[in-house]
């Protein structure tokens, strides 16, 4: 069936995420798909590792809180809890109960996010994203455009 309905796409994405890089390199190495690519979109957004602006850090200190203070068994920092709108605390009112029982809790979300942060750190430290980009420039024969954006996450 794959031969009856071949994949066709003209845009590939690259970012500081190892899974994105695996897909990017897989397309670059493919004898058919690499010739379809006309645009590379480089997602230059970075996952936050805490309050980045001084104003945000001051807000935490004004409230008498250290944003990096760890809560819970796996060290979930307050900045993550504050930004996630997720809480493992019991709701104060029945209407606040989540509608889906399979939603990730705060600690589970932090564990997942922490793994993504570590992956991002490793990619950036090793310049794997840059090397993949250079590799793609050599192999995408129909490339016309490279778009760099800090707003692709989501």
Chimera marker file (.cmm) of the C-alpha trace (Angstrom):
<marker_set name="trace">
<marker id="1" x="0.000" y="0.000" z="0.000" r="1" g="1" b="0" radius="0.5"/>
<marker id="2" x="2.918" y="2.364" z="0.659" r="1" g="1" b="0" radius="0.5"/>
<marker id="3" x="3.777" y="2.172" z="-3.019" r="1" g="1" b="0" radius="0.5"/>
<marker id="4" x="0.205" y="3.103" z="-3.925" r="1" g="1" b="0" radius="0.5"/>
<marker id="5" x="0.211" y="6.130" z="-1.603" r="1" g="1" b="0" radius="0.5"/>
<marker id="6" x="3.746" y="7.520" z="-1.496" r="1" g="1" b="0" radius="0.5"/>
<marker id="7" x="4.635" y="10.120" z="1.104" r="1" g="1" b="0" radius="0.5"/>
<marker id="8" x="5.209" y="13.603" z="-0.194" r="1" g="1" b="0" radius="0.5"/>
<marker id="9" x="6.400" y="16.573" z="1.775" r="1" g="1" b="0" radius="0.5"/>
<marker id="10" x="8.537" y="19.583" z="1.043" r="1" g="1" b="0" radius="0.5"/>
<marker id="11" x="9.357" y="20.863" z="4.526" r="1" g="1" b="0" radius="0.5"/>
<marker id="12" x="11.525" y="19.344" z="7.261" r="1" g="1" b="0" radius="0.5"/>
<marker id="13" x="12.084" y="20.528" z="10.813" r="1" g="1" b="0" radius="0.5"/>
<marker id="14" x="15.245" y="20.644" z="12.865" r="1" g="1" b="0" radius="0.5"/>
<marker id="15" x="15.654" y="21.564" z="16.519" r="1" g="1" b="0" radius="0.5"/>
<marker id="16" x="17.672" y="20.813" z="19.641" r="1" g="1" b="0" radius="0.5"/>
<marker id="17" x="15.768" y="17.556" z="20.145" r="1" g="1" b="0" radius="0.5"/>
<marker id="18" x="17.347" y="14.192" z="19.355" r="1" g="1" b="0" radius="0.5"/>
<marker id="19" x="14.115" y="12.673" z="18.014" r="1" g="1" b="0" radius="0.5"/>
<marker id="20" x="13.663" y="15.604" z="15.610" r="1" g="1" b="0" radius="0.5"/>
<marker id="21" x="17.264" y="15.123" z="14.501" r="1" g="1" b="0" radius="0.5"/>
<marker id="22" x="16.730" y="11.403" z="13.893" r="1" g="1" b="0" radius="0.5"/>
<marker id="23" x="13.761" y="12.181" z="11.634" r="1" g="1" b="0" radius="0.5"/>
<marker id="24" x="15.653" y="14.993" z="9.882" r="1" g="1" b="0" radius="0.5"/>
<marker id="25" x="18.665" y="12.734" z="9.228" r="1" g="1" b="0" radius="0.5"/>
<marker id="26" x="16.413" y="9.873" z="8.143" r="1" g="1" b="0" radius="0.5"/>
<marker id="27" x="14.824" y="12.080" z="5.496" r="1" g="1" b="0" radius="0.5"/>
<marker id="28" x="18.229" y="13.420" z="4.418" r="1" g="1" b="0" radius="0.5"/>
<marker id="29" x="19.493" y="9.847" z="3.994" r="1" g="1" b="0" radius="0.5"/>
<marker id="30" x="16.436" y="8.648" z="2.058" r="1" g="1" b="0" radius="0.5"/>
<marker id="31" x="16.985" y="8.323" z="-1.696" r="1" g="1" b="0" radius="0.5"/>
<marker id="32" x="13.501" y="9.628" z="-2.592" r="1" g="1" b="0" radius="0.5"/>
<marker id="33" x="12.400" y="11.928" z="0.236" r="1" g="1" b="0" radius="0.5"/>
<marker id="34" x="15.532" y="14.066" z="0.320" r="1" g="1" b="0" radius="0.5"/>
<marker id="35" x="14.837" y="15.249" z="-3.240" r="1" g="1" b="0" radius="0.5"/>
<marker id="36" x="11.369" y="16.532" z="-2.233" r="1" g="1" b="0" radius="0.5"/>
<marker id="37" x="12.576" y="18.926" z="0.468" r="1" g="1" b="0" radius="0.5"/>
<marker id="38" x="12.498" y="22.604" z="-0.488" r="1" g="1" b="0" radius="0.5"/>
<marker id="39" x="12.497" y="24.124" z="3.008" r="1" g="1" b="0" radius="0.5"/>
<marker id="40" x="14.183" y="23.523" z="6.339" r="1" g="1" b="0" radius="0.5"/>
<marker id="41" x="12.438" y="25.062" z="9.355" r="1" g="1" b="0" radius="0.5"/>
<marker id="42" x="14.880" y="25.435" z="12.224" r="1" g="1" b="0" radius="0.5"/>
<marker id="43" x="13.016" y="25.597" z="15.506" r="1" g="1" b="0" radius="0.5"/>
<marker id="44" x="15.367" y="27.683" z="17.618" r="1" g="1" b="0" radius="0.5"/>
<marker id="45" x="13.035" y="27.704" z="20.627" r="1" g="1" b="0" radius="0.5"/>
<marker id="46" x="14.516" y="26.400" z="23.853" r="1" g="1" b="0" radius="0.5"/>
<marker id="47" x="12.750" y="24.644" z="26.673" r="1" g="1" b="0" radius="0.5"/>
<marker id="48" x="12.833" y="26.797" z="29.774" r="1" g="1" b="0" radius="0.5"/>
<marker id="49" x="15.029" y="25.715" z="32.643" r="1" g="1" b="0" radius="0.5"/>
<marker id="50" x="13.618" y="28.287" z="35.039" r="1" g="1" b="0" radius="0.5"/>
<marker id="51" x="12.645" y="31.951" z="35.180" r="1" g="1" b="0" radius="0.5"/>
<marker id="52" x="14.783" y="33.594" z="32.516" r="1" g="1" b="0" radius="0.5"/>
<marker id="53" x="14.077" y="37.265" z="33.040" r="1" g="1" b="0" radius="0.5"/>
<marker id="54" x="15.143" y="39.052" z="36.199" r="1" g="1" b="0" radius="0.5"/>
<marker id="55" x="11.577" y="40.333" z="36.549" r="1" g="1" b="0" radius="0.5"/>
<marker id="56" x="10.261" y="36.758" z="36.756" r="1" g="1" b="0" radius="0.5"/>
<marker id="57" x="12.837" y="35.823" z="39.414" r="1" g="1" b="0" radius="0.5"/>
<marker id="58" x="11.957" y="38.960" z="41.419" r="1" g="1" b="0" radius="0.5"/>
<marker id="59" x="8.278" y="37.973" z="41.354" r="1" g="1" b="0" radius="0.5"/>
<marker id="60" x="9.118" y="34.684" z="43.057" r="1" g="1" b="0" radius="0.5"/>
<marker id="61" x="11.314" y="36.394" z="45.652" r="1" g="1" b="0" radius="0.5"/>
<marker id="62" x="8.647" y="39.048" z="46.262" r="1" g="1" b="0" radius="0.5"/>
<marker id="63" x="6.245" y="36.258" z="47.157" r="1" g="1" b="0" radius="0.5"/>
<marker id="64" x="8.855" y="34.834" z="49.527" r="1" g="1" b="0" radius="0.5"/>
<marker id="65" x="9.642" y="31.877" z="47.332" r="1" g="1" b="0" radius="0.5"/>
<marker id="66" x="12.767" y="30.508" z="45.705" r="1" g="1" b="0" radius="0.5"/>
<marker id="67" x="11.855" y="29.495" z="42.124" r="1" g="1" b="0" radius="0.5"/>
<marker id="68" x="14.410" y="26.672" z="42.179" r="1" g="1" b="0" radius="0.5"/>
<marker id="69" x="13.160" y="25.218" z="45.464" r="1" g="1" b="0" radius="0.5"/>
<marker id="70" x="12.363" y="21.570" z="44.808" r="1" g="1" b="0" radius="0.5"/>
<marker id="71" x="8.990" y="20.145" z="45.724" r="1" g="1" b="0" radius="0.5"/>
<marker id="72" x="8.154" y="16.461" z="45.716" r="1" g="1" b="0" radius="0.5"/>
<marker id="73" x="10.245" y="13.333" z="45.576" r="1" g="1" b="0" radius="0.5"/>
<marker id="74" x="11.700" y="13.949" z="42.124" r="1" g="1" b="0" radius="0.5"/>
<marker id="75" x="12.744" y="17.558" z="42.707" r="1" g="1" b="0" radius="0.5"/>
<marker id="76" x="10.080" y="19.444" z="40.767" r="1" g="1" b="0" radius="0.5"/>
<marker id="77" x="11.027" y="23.140" z="41.086" r="1" g="1" b="0" radius="0.5"/>
<marker id="78" x="8.476" y="25.790" z="41.999" r="1" g="1" b="0" radius="0.5"/>
<marker id="79" x="8.943" y="27.626" z="38.691" r="1" g="1" b="0" radius="0.5"/>
<marker id="80" x="7.768" y="24.511" z="36.845" r="1" g="1" b="0" radius="0.5"/>
<marker id="81" x="4.770" y="24.022" z="39.111" r="1" g="1" b="0" radius="0.5"/>
<marker id="82" x="3.810" y="27.695" z="38.785" r="1" g="1" b="0" radius="0.5"/>
<marker id="83" x="4.054" y="27.610" z="35.002" r="1" g="1" b="0" radius="0.5"/>
<marker id="84" x="2.339" y="24.298" z="34.431" r="1" g="1" b="0" radius="0.5"/>
<marker id="85" x="-1.106" y="24.865" z="35.970" r="1" g="1" b="0" radius="0.5"/>
<marker id="86" x="-0.844" y="21.294" z="37.235" r="1" g="1" b="0" radius="0.5"/>
<marker id="87" x="-1.020" y="20.277" z="40.843" r="1" g="1" b="0" radius="0.5"/>
<marker id="88" x="-0.875" y="16.982" z="42.676" r="1" g="1" b="0" radius="0.5"/>
<marker id="89" x="-2.789" y="18.620" z="45.536" r="1" g="1" b="0" radius="0.5"/>
<marker id="90" x="-6.415" y="17.552" z="45.919" r="1" g="1" b="0" radius="0.5"/>
<marker id="91" x="-8.824" y="20.074" z="44.368" r="1" g="1" b="0" radius="0.5"/>
<marker id="92" x="-10.579" y="22.435" z="46.740" r="1" g="1" b="0" radius="0.5"/>
<marker id="93" x="-13.929" y="22.137" z="44.983" r="1" g="1" b="0" radius="0.5"/>
<marker id="94" x="-15.601" y="19.237" z="43.127" r="1" g="1" b="0" radius="0.5"/>
<marker id="95" x="-15.898" y="21.340" z="39.966" r="1" g="1" b="0" radius="0.5"/>
<marker id="96" x="-12.101" y="21.542" z="39.879" r="1" g="1" b="0" radius="0.5"/>
<marker id="97" x="-11.718" y="17.782" z="39.426" r="1" g="1" b="0" radius="0.5"/>
<marker id="98" x="-10.105" y="16.906" z="36.140" r="1" g="1" b="0" radius="0.5"/>
<marker id="99" x="-12.403" y="15.384" z="33.564" r="1" g="1" b="0" radius="0.5"/>
<marker id="100" x="-9.851" y="12.811" z="32.436" r="1" g="1" b="0" radius="0.5"/>
<marker id="101" x="-8.435" y="10.407" z="34.969" r="1" g="1" b="0" radius="0.5"/>
<marker id="102" x="-5.410" y="9.709" z="32.793" r="1" g="1" b="0" radius="0.5"/>
<marker id="103" x="-3.908" y="13.223" z="32.942" r="1" g="1" b="0" radius="0.5"/>
<marker id="104" x="-0.288" y="13.273" z="33.992" r="1" g="1" b="0" radius="0.5"/>
<marker id="105" x="0.318" y="14.544" z="37.496" r="1" g="1" b="0" radius="0.5"/>
<marker id="106" x="2.829" y="17.254" z="38.330" r="1" g="1" b="0" radius="0.5"/>
<marker id="107" x="5.627" y="14.865" z="39.317" r="1" g="1" b="0" radius="0.5"/>
<marker id="108" x="5.136" y="12.779" z="36.178" r="1" g="1" b="0" radius="0.5"/>
<marker id="109" x="5.106" y="15.917" z="34.004" r="1" g="1" b="0" radius="0.5"/>
<marker id="110" x="8.305" y="17.162" z="35.629" r="1" g="1" b="0" radius="0.5"/>
<marker id="111" x="10.053" y="13.805" z="35.098" r="1" g="1" b="0" radius="0.5"/>
<marker id="112" x="9.114" y="13.892" z="31.402" r="1" g="1" b="0" radius="0.5"/>
<marker id="113" x="10.090" y="17.558" z="31.007" r="1" g="1" b="0" radius="0.5"/>
<marker id="114" x="13.382" y="16.994" z="32.830" r="1" g="1" b="0" radius="0.5"/>
<marker id="115" x="14.254" y="14.244" z="30.311" r="1" g="1" b="0" radius="0.5"/>
<marker id="116" x="13.474" y="16.651" z="27.446" r="1" g="1" b="0" radius="0.5"/>
<marker id="117" x="15.682" y="19.318" z="29.059" r="1" g="1" b="0" radius="0.5"/>
<marker id="118" x="18.563" y="16.858" z="29.396" r="1" g="1" b="0" radius="0.5"/>
<marker id="119" x="18.154" y="15.765" z="25.783" r="1" g="1" b="0" radius="0.5"/>
<marker id="120" x="18.204" y="19.417" z="24.687" r="1" g="1" b="0" radius="0.5"/>
<marker id="121" x="21.316" y="20.070" z="26.790" r="1" g="1" b="0" radius="0.5"/>
<marker id="122" x="23.143" y="17.130" z="25.205" r="1" g="1" b="0" radius="0.5"/>
<marker id="123" x="22.201" y="18.143" z="21.658" r="1" g="1" b="0" radius="0.5"/>
<marker id="124" x="23.359" y="21.730" z="22.225" r="1" g="1" b="0" radius="0.5"/>
<marker id="125" x="26.586" y="20.676" z="23.966" r="1" g="1" b="0" radius="0.5"/>
<marker id="126" x="27.519" y="18.311" z="21.143" r="1" g="1" b="0" radius="0.5"/>
<marker id="127" x="26.388" y="20.604" z="18.284" r="1" g="1" b="0" radius="0.5"/>
<marker id="128" x="24.460" y="17.666" z="16.849" r="1" g="1" b="0" radius="0.5"/>
<marker id="129" x="21.804" y="20.029" z="15.502" r="1" g="1" b="0" radius="0.5"/>
<marker id="130" x="24.394" y="22.070" z="13.626" r="1" g="1" b="0" radius="0.5"/>
<marker id="131" x="26.049" y="18.963" z="12.195" r="1" g="1" b="0" radius="0.5"/>
<marker id="132" x="22.667" y="17.622" z="11.058" r="1" g="1" b="0" radius="0.5"/>
<marker id="133" x="21.859" y="20.964" z="9.443" r="1" g="1" b="0" radius="0.5"/>
<marker id="134" x="25.143" y="20.932" z="7.504" r="1" g="1" b="0" radius="0.5"/>
<marker id="135" x="24.424" y="17.351" z="6.464" r="1" g="1" b="0" radius="0.5"/>
<marker id="136" x="20.960" y="18.321" z="5.216" r="1" g="1" b="0" radius="0.5"/>
<marker id="137" x="22.339" y="21.270" z="3.243" r="1" g="1" b="0" radius="0.5"/>
<marker id="138" x="24.479" y="18.835" z="1.272" r="1" g="1" b="0" radius="0.5"/>
<marker id="139" x="21.732" y="16.294" z="0.568" r="1" g="1" b="0" radius="0.5"/>
<marker id="140" x="18.514" y="18.280" z="0.037" r="1" g="1" b="0" radius="0.5"/>
<marker id="141" x="18.962" y="18.868" z="-3.688" r="1" g="1" b="0" radius="0.5"/>
<marker id="142" x="15.860" y="21.065" z="-4.173" r="1" g="1" b="0" radius="0.5"/>
<marker id="143" x="16.332" y="23.231" z="-1.067" r="1" g="1" b="0" radius="0.5"/>
<marker id="144" x="15.180" y="26.805" z="-1.657" r="1" g="1" b="0" radius="0.5"/>
<marker id="145" x="14.640" y="28.236" z="1.807" r="1" g="1" b="0" radius="0.5"/>
<marker id="146" x="15.756" y="27.980" z="5.420" r="1" g="1" b="0" radius="0.5"/>
<marker id="147" x="13.404" y="29.483" z="8.000" r="1" g="1" b="0" radius="0.5"/>
<marker id="148" x="14.675" y="30.077" z="11.531" r="1" g="1" b="0" radius="0.5"/>
<marker id="149" x="11.991" y="30.615" z="14.135" r="1" g="1" b="0" radius="0.5"/>
<marker id="150" x="11.888" y="30.717" z="17.940" r="1" g="1" b="0" radius="0.5"/>
<marker id="151" x="8.179" y="29.880" z="17.958" r="1" g="1" b="0" radius="0.5"/>
<marker id="152" x="7.687" y="26.382" z="16.570" r="1" g="1" b="0" radius="0.5"/>
<marker id="153" x="7.186" y="24.470" z="19.848" r="1" g="1" b="0" radius="0.5"/>
<marker id="154" x="3.637" y="23.418" z="20.407" r="1" g="1" b="0" radius="0.5"/>
<link id1="1" id2="2" r="1" g="1" b="0" radius="0.2"/>
<link id1="2" id2="3" r="1" g="1" b="0" radius="0.2"/>
<link id1="3" id2="4" r="1" g="1" b="0" radius="0.2"/>
<link id1="4" id2="5" r="1" g="1" b="0" radius="0.2"/>
<link id1="5" id2="6" r="1" g="1" b="0" radius="0.2"/>
<link id1="6" id2="7" r="1" g="1" b="0" radius="0.2"/>
<link id1="7" id2="8" r="1" g="1" b="0" radius="0.2"/>
<link id1="8" id2="9" r="1" g="1" b="0" radius="0.2"/>
<link id1="9" id2="10" r="1" g="1" b="0" radius="0.2"/>
<link id1="10" id2="11" r="1" g="1" b="0" radius="0.2"/>
<link id1="11" id2="12" r="1" g="1" b="0" radius="0.2"/>
<link id1="12" id2="13" r="1" g="1" b="0" radius="0.2"/>
<link id1="13" id2="14" r="1" g="1" b="0" radius="0.2"/>
<link id1="14" id2="15" r="1" g="1" b="0" radius="0.2"/>
<link id1="15" id2="16" r="1" g="1" b="0" radius="0.2"/>
<link id1="16" id2="17" r="1" g="1" b="0" radius="0.2"/>
<link id1="17" id2="18" r="1" g="1" b="0" radius="0.2"/>
<link id1="18" id2="19" r="1" g="1" b="0" radius="0.2"/>
<link id1="19" id2="20" r="1" g="1" b="0" radius="0.2"/>
<link id1="20" id2="21" r="1" g="1" b="0" radius="0.2"/>
<link id1="21" id2="22" r="1" g="1" b="0" radius="0.2"/>
<link id1="22" id2="23" r="1" g="1" b="0" radius="0.2"/>
<link id1="23" id2="24" r="1" g="1" b="0" radius="0.2"/>
<link id1="24" id2="25" r="1" g="1" b="0" radius="0.2"/>
<link id1="25" id2="26" r="1" g="1" b="0" radius="0.2"/>
<link id1="26" id2="27" r="1" g="1" b="0" radius="0.2"/>
<link id1="27" id2="28" r="1" g="1" b="0" radius="0.2"/>
<link id1="28" id2="29" r="1" g="1" b="0" radius="0.2"/>
<link id1="29" id2="30" r="1" g="1" b="0" radius="0.2"/>
<link id1="30" id2="31" r="1" g="1" b="0" radius="0.2"/>
<link id1="31" id2="32" r="1" g="1" b="0" radius="0.2"/>
<link id1="32" id2="33" r="1" g="1" b="0" radius="0.2"/>
<link id1="33" id2="34" r="1" g="1" b="0" radius="0.2"/>
<link id1="34" id2="35" r="1" g="1" b="0" radius="0.2"/>
<link id1="35" id2="36" r="1" g="1" b="0" radius="0.2"/>
<link id1="36" id2="37" r="1" g="1" b="0" radius="0.2"/>
<link id1="37" id2="38" r="1" g="1" b="0" radius="0.2"/>
<link id1="38" id2="39" r="1" g="1" b="0" radius="0.2"/>
<link id1="39" id2="40" r="1" g="1" b="0" radius="0.2"/>
<link id1="40" id2="41" r="1" g="1" b="0" radius="0.2"/>
<link id1="41" id2="42" r="1" g="1" b="0" radius="0.2"/>
<link id1="42" id2="43" r="1" g="1" b="0" radius="0.2"/>
<link id1="43" id2="44" r="1" g="1" b="0" radius="0.2"/>
<link id1="44" id2="45" r="1" g="1" b="0" radius="0.2"/>
<link id1="45" id2="46" r="1" g="1" b="0" radius="0.2"/>
<link id1="46" id2="47" r="1" g="1" b="0" radius="0.2"/>
<link id1="47" id2="48" r="1" g="1" b="0" radius="0.2"/>
<link id1="48" id2="49" r="1" g="1" b="0" radius="0.2"/>
<link id1="49" id2="50" r="1" g="1" b="0" radius="0.2"/>
<link id1="50" id2="51" r="1" g="1" b="0" radius="0.2"/>
<link id1="51" id2="52" r="1" g="1" b="0" radius="0.2"/>
<link id1="52" id2="53" r="1" g="1" b="0" radius="0.2"/>
<link id1="53" id2="54" r="1" g="1" b="0" radius="0.2"/>
<link id1="54" id2="55" r="1" g="1" b="0" radius="0.2"/>
<link id1="55" id2="56" r="1" g="1" b="0" radius="0.2"/>
<link id1="56" id2="57" r="1" g="1" b="0" radius="0.2"/>
<link id1="57" id2="58" r="1" g="1" b="0" radius="0.2"/>
<link id1="58" id2="59" r="1" g="1" b="0" radius="0.2"/>
<link id1="59" id2="60" r="1" g="1" b="0" radius="0.2"/>
<link id1="60" id2="61" r="1" g="1" b="0" radius="0.2"/>
<link id1="61" id2="62" r="1" g="1" b="0" radius="0.2"/>
<link id1="62" id2="63" r="1" g="1" b="0" radius="0.2"/>
<link id1="63" id2="64" r="1" g="1" b="0" radius="0.2"/>
<link id1="64" id2="65" r="1" g="1" b="0" radius="0.2"/>
<link id1="65" id2="66" r="1" g="1" b="0" radius="0.2"/>
<link id1="66" id2="67" r="1" g="1" b="0" radius="0.2"/>
<link id1="67" id2="68" r="1" g="1" b="0" radius="0.2"/>
<link id1="68" id2="69" r="1" g="1" b="0" radius="0.2"/>
<link id1="69" id2="70" r="1" g="1" b="0" radius="0.2"/>
<link id1="70" id2="71" r="1" g="1" b="0" radius="0.2"/>
<link id1="71" id2="72" r="1" g="1" b="0" radius="0.2"/>
<link id1="72" id2="73" r="1" g="1" b="0" radius="0.2"/>
<link id1="73" id2="74" r="1" g="1" b="0" radius="0.2"/>
<link id1="74" id2="75" r="1" g="1" b="0" radius="0.2"/>
<link id1="75" id2="76" r="1" g="1" b="0" radius="0.2"/>
<link id1="76" id2="77" r="1" g="1" b="0" radius="0.2"/>
<link id1="77" id2="78" r="1" g="1" b="0" radius="0.2"/>
<link id1="78" id2="79" r="1" g="1" b="0" radius="0.2"/>
<link id1="79" id2="80" r="1" g="1" b="0" radius="0.2"/>
<link id1="80" id2="81" r="1" g="1" b="0" radius="0.2"/>
<link id1="81" id2="82" r="1" g="1" b="0" radius="0.2"/>
<link id1="82" id2="83" r="1" g="1" b="0" radius="0.2"/>
<link id1="83" id2="84" r="1" g="1" b="0" radius="0.2"/>
<link id1="84" id2="85" r="1" g="1" b="0" radius="0.2"/>
<link id1="85" id2="86" r="1" g="1" b="0" radius="0.2"/>
<link id1="86" id2="87" r="1" g="1" b="0" radius="0.2"/>
<link id1="87" id2="88" r="1" g="1" b="0" radius="0.2"/>
<link id1="88" id2="89" r="1" g="1" b="0" radius="0.2"/>
<link id1="89" id2="90" r="1" g="1" b="0" radius="0.2"/>
<link id1="90" id2="91" r="1" g="1" b="0" radius="0.2"/>
<link id1="91" id2="92" r="1" g="1" b="0" radius="0.2"/>
<link id1="92" id2="93" r="1" g="1" b="0" radius="0.2"/>
<link id1="93" id2="94" r="1" g="1" b="0" radius="0.2"/>
<link id1="94" id2="95" r="1" g="1" b="0" radius="0.2"/>
<link id1="95" id2="96" r="1" g="1" b="0" radius="0.2"/>
<link id1="96" id2="97" r="1" g="1" b="0" radius="0.2"/>
<link id1="97" id2="98" r="1" g="1" b="0" radius="0.2"/>
<link id1="98" id2="99" r="1" g="1" b="0" radius="0.2"/>
<link id1="99" id2="100" r="1" g="1" b="0" radius="0.2"/>
<link id1="100" id2="101" r="1" g="1" b="0" radius="0.2"/>
<link id1="101" id2="102" r="1" g="1" b="0" radius="0.2"/>
<link id1="102" id2="103" r="1" g="1" b="0" radius="0.2"/>
<link id1="103" id2="104" r="1" g="1" b="0" radius="0.2"/>
<link id1="104" id2="105" r="1" g="1" b="0" radius="0.2"/>
<link id1="105" id2="106" r="1" g="1" b="0" radius="0.2"/>
<link id1="106" id2="107" r="1" g="1" b="0" radius="0.2"/>
<link id1="107" id2="108" r="1" g="1" b="0" radius="0.2"/>
<link id1="108" id2="109" r="1" g="1" b="0" radius="0.2"/>
<link id1="109" id2="110" r="1" g="1" b="0" radius="0.2"/>
<link id1="110" id2="111" r="1" g="1" b="0" radius="0.2"/>
<link id1="111" id2="112" r="1" g="1" b="0" radius="0.2"/>
<link id1="112" id2="113" r="1" g="1" b="0" radius="0.2"/>
<link id1="113" id2="114" r="1" g="1" b="0" radius="0.2"/>
<link id1="114" id2="115" r="1" g="1" b="0" radius="0.2"/>
<link id1="115" id2="116" r="1" g="1" b="0" radius="0.2"/>
<link id1="116" id2="117" r="1" g="1" b="0" radius="0.2"/>
<link id1="117" id2="118" r="1" g="1" b="0" radius="0.2"/>
<link id1="118" id2="119" r="1" g="1" b="0" radius="0.2"/>
<link id1="119" id2="120" r="1" g="1" b="0" radius="0.2"/>
<link id1="120" id2="121" r="1" g="1" b="0" radius="0.2"/>
<link id1="121" id2="122" r="1" g="1" b="0" radius="0.2"/>
<link id1="122" id2="123" r="1" g="1" b="0" radius="0.2"/>
<link id1="123" id2="124" r="1" g="1" b="0" radius="0.2"/>
<link id1="124" id2="125" r="1" g="1" b="0" radius="0.2"/>
<link id1="125" id2="126" r="1" g="1" b="0" radius="0.2"/>
<link id1="126" id2="127" r="1" g="1" b="0" radius="0.2"/>
<link id1="127" id2="128" r="1" g="1" b="0" radius="0.2"/>
<link id1="128" id2="129" r="1" g="1" b="0" radius="0.2"/>
<link id1="129" id2="130" r="1" g="1" b="0" radius="0.2"/>
<link id1="130" id2="131" r="1" g="1" b="0" radius="0.2"/>
<link id1="131" id2="132" r="1" g="1" b="0" radius="0.2"/>
<link id1="132" id2="133" r="1" g="1" b="0" radius="0.2"/>
<link id1="133" id2="134" r="1" g="1" b="0" radius="0.2"/>
<link id1="134" id2="135" r="1" g="1" b="0" radius="0.2"/>
<link id1="135" id2="136" r="1" g="1" b="0" radius="0.2"/>
<link id1="136" id2="137" r="1" g="1" b="0" radius="0.2"/>
<link id1="137" id2="138" r="1" g="1" b="0" radius="0.2"/>
<link id1="138" id2="139" r="1" g="1" b="0" radius="0.2"/>
<link id1="139" id2="140" r="1" g="1" b="0" radius="0.2"/>
<link id1="140" id2="141" r="1" g="1" b="0" radius="0.2"/>
<link id1="141" id2="142" r="1" g="1" b="0" radius="0.2"/>
<link id1="142" id2="143" r="1" g="1" b="0" radius="0.2"/>
<link id1="143" id2="144" r="1" g="1" b="0" radius="0.2"/>
<link id1="144" id2="145" r="1" g="1" b="0" radius="0.2"/>
<link id1="145" id2="146" r="1" g="1" b="0" radius="0.2"/>
<link id1="146" id2="147" r="1" g="1" b="0" radius="0.2"/>
<link id1="147" id2="148" r="1" g="1" b="0" radius="0.2"/>
<link id1="148" id2="149" r="1" g="1" b="0" radius="0.2"/>
<link id1="149" id2="150" r="1" g="1" b="0" radius="0.2"/>
<link id1="150" id2="151" r="1" g="1" b="0" radius="0.2"/>
<link id1="151" id2="152" r="1" g="1" b="0" radius="0.2"/>
<link id1="152" id2="153" r="1" g="1" b="0" radius="0.2"/>
<link id1="153" id2="154" r="1" g="1" b="0" radius="0.2"/>
</marker_set>
